[in-house]
Amino acid sequence: MGDAAELERALADLLAAGRVEVHENGRWLAALSSLRYEVRSHGAATLLHLWSEERNLVRRVLRVTEQSADHIVLEVQRFGRSKPDKLEFVSATSERPANRLAREKFLNRFRQLLAEQFPDEQIDSLTTASDLEHSLSGCYARGLLHRGQRAWAVMGASATEDTATLDAMLTFALVWFDRAREQTRKKALAGLRLFLPEGSSRLTVHRLSALASSTHVELFEIQEARWRARPMDLRDIGNLATWLTPLRELEYALAESEKGIARIRALAPNGIGVGVPPGTRDVSLRFRGVEFARWHRGTVSFGLGDLRQELTAQNWEALARLVRELETFRHPSAQDTDHPLYRAQAERWLESLVQADPARIDARLDPRYLYSQVPAFAAGDRGVIDLLGVTREGRLAVVELKAAEDIHLVLQAVDYWLRVRWHLQQDDFQRYGYFTGLELHRKPPLLYLVAPGFRFHPSTDVLLRYLSPEVEVTRVGLNENWRRGPQVVFRL
């Protein structure tokens, strides 16, 4: 292919065959997904102009290195650079998923933002590729910047991500920060820079207050209208707006429902527990953690999942039959351990066992004061602390439970720990009716992470490494067959 006209014909043939993706140096240019182009001669040189509504790109074509019916590879030169680049046009067999397209488009804009925000620093790497081996999610753009011998790990998220993904970014950012330490051994890793959409950083700021002071983090909010990043003041956590549900409200709901649910509880007194779901005045009846009935303003509905019916005299036997079925399949010694009823709501089953005998977790825990599913609301988030207790010496204890591997265990637990510490500092617990008759210790709460021994996520140790020494964490590993009775196999 020797001239501009021949290159233009080859590109036209490729584009006519269907959807085409553009890659530069191996990186997909999502901003050129709706591609238009022009090839023109400029003296002895051939110039290629690519553009879309989001991106303009002009390159000098040096030579064609590969050409086939579905693939063209060009060696090109970018103005102002001596080293050549590789530009590829590849036939795409199918359309990229919308979320992948949005993340790749964000990656391109994020690259531009970093270059403008930190003009004296060089971008070493930037990607949205997932890395399952190192627990790095493809939901976020991550990379490295450097200036001289100082490097920064960066991570950003697009406004197209949902709230849960944005709130979870700090977990993956710390994992990436730890990984970046290994990749920048010849440079000093100065810290971590986080970029979140405007108005979405409140929970992250809150959680950052639990990190060690040696973990240097800078947080920015991206103003997409101007495509600029505004630094956030990490000391500004006063607007978190966290509050507790008064214990008397929960006790009132339980007392009001007592007559209406007594006969149901008598069907299996050792297996049925009751509680008030957060944000309601209902009473939930659970069989070893699985809700099978609910009391609401004097009436009871029963059934599993969405298959509910109102309890009447005529269908009482159906309720009794459901309880017998739960007793059979949700028994600690059940033969069919793959049955859906055996596996459902595993964490709630574990919670009921720990609540019945907290000394299994730590002999210091006072069994008289262990509150289950304590609602603690913050910043529009309806959080529920698995178990809130106190030691015999009066020190508060937050117990977070997981029955399966979960990378979010550490920071989710830290979030609850921060709320409990704040309420302790405000003297809220006894004001709201909790721990009546006790003098609570003023030291920060203890934090227990409880899970089957082999179910702690591999990144747990990494995340714990970056917490403040003020967060005293005990990791409690249980036996795998904990349903038959939890036993501690290690306590770290």
N, C-alpha and C positions, 0 to 999 in steps of 0.2 A: 504494500500500500504506500504509494509514493507521494500523494498530494491531498489537499484538503477535500477535493471533490470525491475522491475514492473513500476517504474516511467518513464523509457525510453519508455516502450510499450505504456503507457497512452498518453505520448506526441506524439508519432508516430501516434497513432490512431487519435488524435485531428488534427494534421497537415495534415494528409491524407484526412480529411474531407473538407479541403478548407483553405482559408486565415485565419490566426490567428494573433491577436494583443497581445502584451505583455504590461502589466501595472505593475508599481511598486508603492505601496502606493497610488493607485488611479490615477497615472499619466501615460499616454500613452507614451511608449518609441518608438518614431517614428524612431529612429536610428536603431531599431531592426525590421523594417518592412520586410526586406528580411532576415529571421531568419535561422540560423543554430545553432545546439546545440549538447552537449555531456553530458551524465550523467555517473559519475564514482564513485566508492567506494574509500574512503581514510581512511583506518583503520575502525573505527566504524561509520564514517560520510559518508553522501552522498553529493557529490559536483555536482552542475549544472553549466555548462559553456555555455553561450549564446554569439553569436558573429555575426557580419555582417561586411561589408566594413567600417562602420563608428563607431562601438561601440563594446567593449568587456565587458562582465559582468560575474563574478564568484560569486556564492552564496552557502552557506552551507544550505542544506534542513533540517529543523527541523521536519516538519510534513506536511501532506496534510490536509487542513481544509475543502475543498470542492472538489467534483469531479462529473462531469456529462458528457454527450456526447458532450457538446459544451463549457465546462467551467472547468478549473482546477485552484484551489487556493492553494498556498503553503505559509507556514510560513518559512521564510528564515532568515539567519543571514549574515550580511555583515562583512567581515574581519575588525577587529579593532573597532567594535561597539558591545555593549552588548544588546541593544534594538533590538528585531526582527523586520523584515519588512514583508510586504505582497507582493507576486509576483503572478500575475494572467495571465493566458493564456485564451483568449476569442475568440471564433469563430466570425469572422467579416462577416456580411451579404453582404457588398459591399465595394468597394475600396474607401479609403478616397480621397476627392478632392485634386488635386495637390497642390493648395495653402495652404490647411490645413496641408498636409504632410510636405511641405517646412517650414512652421512656427513651427511645432512641432520639426522638425530636428534642426532648428535654436535655439529653446528653450534649447535643450540638450547641444548644443555647447556653447550657451550663459552662461549657468550655469557653465560650465567648465571654460570659460573665466573669469567670475566674481570670481570664487574660486582662480584662478591663479593671477588675477590682484589685488585682495584685500585679501591676505591670512590671514590677522588678523581679518577679518570680517566674520560674519556668515550669510548665506542666510536663511532668515526667510520664504520667499515665492517667487515663480516665476511661472507665468502662461501666457498662450495666450488665455485663455477663455474670451469671450466677457461678458460684464456686462452692459446690456441695461439700467438697472435701474439707474446706475451712469454714463452713457454715455462713457463707456470704450470699445474701439474697440479691436477685436480679431486679428487685423493686427500686433499688437506689443506684445513683451514679456515685462511684467511688474512685479515688485516685490519689496521686501524690504531686505535690509542688515542692520546688526547692529554690533556694537562693544561697549560693556559696555552699557551705557545709551544713546549712540548716534546712530541714525538710518539714513539711506539714502533710498530715493525712487529711483528706477532705471527703465529705459525703453529702449528697444532696438528694432531695425528693421533689417530685413534680406535684403541682396543685391538682392533678388528675387522680392522685392516689387517694384512697379512702382514709378516714380518720384513724382506723386501727393500724394501718400501714405507717402513717406519719408518726403516731405515738410510739410505734415499735422501733423507730429508726435508731435510737440511742443504743439499744442492744447490739444491733449489727455494726454500728459505728465503733463501739468499743472493741468488738471482735476484729474489725478492720484495722483499728489503731494498733492492736497487739500484733496483727499480722504484718503491718507496715514496719514495725520495729525490726522484724527479721529481714525485710527487703531493703532497709536503709542503714545497714550496719556501718557503712563508710561515712554516713552523715549523721548528725544529731537530729533526732526527731523532736521538734519543738513542741508539737501538740496536735490537736484535732480541731478541725473546723467543720461545723455543721451548718447546712443550709436547708431551711424549711419554708414552705409557702407562708405568705403573710397571714398572721392571725392564728397560726397553728402550733406555736412553740411553747405554750404555757405549761403543758404537762412535762415537756422535755426540760424546761428551766427548773421546774419543781424537782425532777429526778436528779438533775445535775448537782443539786445541793447535797446529795449523799455521796458524791465522789470524793476521793482523796484530793487534797490540795495540790499534790504533785502531778495530778492529771490535768494538764492545761488544756482547756476547751474554750473555743470561741464559737458563738452561736450567731447566725444571721437569719433574717427573714427576707425572702425574695419578694420584691415588689414587682409583679409581672407587668403592670401597666407601663412602668419605666424600665423594666428589666435591670434593676439594681438591687443590691443586697444591703440591708440595714443592720448594723450590729446591735445585738440585744444586751441589755444590762442583766447579767446573771445574778445580781443581788436583788433584783426586783421580783420577789416571790410572794409579796404581800397580798396579791389579788387572787390567791388560789381558791378562796371561798370553799372551805371544807367544813362539813358539819355532820353530826351524829343523829341518829334517830333515838329519841328518849326511850329508855328501857320501859318506862311505864306504858307507853303506847303499845309495845309488843306484849307486855303482860296483860294489858286490858283486852287485847284481841284474843289471847289464849284463854283468859277467864270467860269471856263472852261466848266462846265456842265450846266450852268444856262439856256442857250437857249434850250438845248436838253431835259430838264426836266420840263420846265415852264408849258407846256400844261398838263403834268401829275399832277403836284401840284395843278393846277386849278380845277381838278376833286373833290378835297376835301381839300381846303386850311386850314381848321381848324383842320384837322386830320393828314395830311401828313407832316412829318418832314424829314430833310435830315442830313446826316453826312458822314464823311470819315472813313471807317473801318480801324483799326490799321494796319500799315504795308502796306497799299495800297494807290493808288491815285484814287481809285474808289469813287463813290458817292452812298451811300445807301439811298433808299427812304423807309421810314417806316410809316405805319399807326398805330398810337398809340403804337409804339414800335415794331410791326411786320414788318420785311422787306418783301416787295412784288415786288420790282424792284431795279435794280442796273444799274448805268451808268458806262461804261468802255470804255475809249478812243473813245468817240463819238457814241457808240452804247448802246442801252438799252435792257436788258433782263428782263422778268417779270415772276411771278409765285411764288408759296409758296414752301418752302423747295427745294428739288432737281428738282422739276417739272418746269423748266425754259424754256422759248422760247424767241427768239429775237423779239423785237417789230418792226412791219412793219405797213404800212397803212392798209393792209388787216386784221390784227388781233387787230387793235386798240380797237374795240368794246369788245373783250375778256378782255383786260386790264380794260376798263371802267366797265365791268360787275364784275370783281374781286374787284375793289374799292367799288362798290355798296354793294357787299357781305360783305366786311369788315365793311362798315358803318352800316350794319344791325346787324351783329353778334358781332361786337367789339364796340358796343355803350355802354356808361355808364349805360343806362336804358334798356339794352337788356333783353328780357324775358327769353331766354335760357342761363342761366349762366353756364351750363355744356357744352356748345358748345366748341369744340376745339379752334375756333378762339377767343372766349371770354377769354379762360384761357391761351392761348399761350403767351410766353414772358412777363409774368406779371411784372417782374422787369423793363423791358424797358418801359412798359406803365406807371408804377409808376414814373420812371425817367422823362418822358415827362411832367407829371403833376407837379412834384416838380420844374422842370426847368422853367415852365411857371409862377410859383408863389412861389419863394423860401421863401418869407416872412411867408408862412404857417409853415415852419420849424423853422425859427428864424427871427424875424424882423430886426436883425442886418445885415443879408446877403444882399449885394448889387445886385439887379436884373440885373444891366448892365453888370456884369462880372460873368457869371456862365457857365463854359465850360463843355460840355458833353463828356463822353468816351475819356478822355485825355490819350493818350498812354504814358506809362512810363515803359521803358524796364530795366530789371536788371538781370544780371547773367544768361542769356539765357532764362529768363522768360518774356513773353510778357504780361505785366500787363496793365490793363485799369482801371483808376480811374472813378467811376461812374459820380461824379460831383465834379468839383474843382471851388471853389468860393473864395470870399473875403468879409470881413465885411466892413461896411461903415467907419470903423476906419482904414482899410487897413491891417487887419490880415487875413492871408490865412485860408481857411476852406476846409477840405476834407469831402465829404458827401458820405457815403457808404449805399446802399439801398438793402434791401431784402424783397421779397414779401412772402417768406415762411421760415419756421424754418430752420436755418443753424448754426451748431455748429462752423463753420469756420469764421463766420462774424467778430468776434473781431480781430483775428490775421491777417486775410486778410486785414481788414481796417488798422491795425497797420502797415502792410507792406507798404501800399500806403502812410500812414502818414510819415513814415521814409523817403521814397523817396522824398516826397514833402519838408520835412524839409531840406534834403540834397541839393536839387536844390535851395531852398531859401537861404541857406548859401553860395552857389556858385553864387548868383545873376543871375541864369539862366532864370527865368521866363520872365523878361523884355527883356533879350538878345534874347530870342526865340519868342518874340512878344506878350506875354501874359500880361494882365493888363496894357496896354499902358496908360500912363498919370497918373498912380497911384504911390504913394510912399508906398511900402509894408512895413508893420511893421516887425521888426526883431524877434519878439517873435515867438516861435514854433506855427505851425498851430493848429487850433481847429479841433476836429474830431467829426462828427455827425454820429451816427448809427440810421438809419431810417427803421422802419418795422411796420407792423400792430401790435397793442399792445399785442395780444395774440400769436404772431409769433416769439417772441424772444426765442431762445433756453434756456432751463432751466440752462445750464452751463454758460450763458452770465455773470451773476454776479460773478461767480467764476473766470472766466478769467479776468474780469476787475479788480478784487482785486489785481492781481499780476503785473499790469502795473505801470510804473513809473509815479509819480505825474506830470511829464512834459507833459504827454499825457493827455490833457484836453478833456474828452469825455462827450458828451451830448447824451443821449439815448432818441430818439423821438418815441413814440408809436402813431400810427395812428388808425383811425377807420377801422373796418373790411371791410366795403363797400367803401373803398377809391376810387374805380373807379368812383364813383358818385361825387367825390370831396374830396380830403384828408383833414381831420381835426385832429388836435393834441388832443389826449385823455390824454397823460401824457408826461412830459418832465423832465428827471432826469439827 
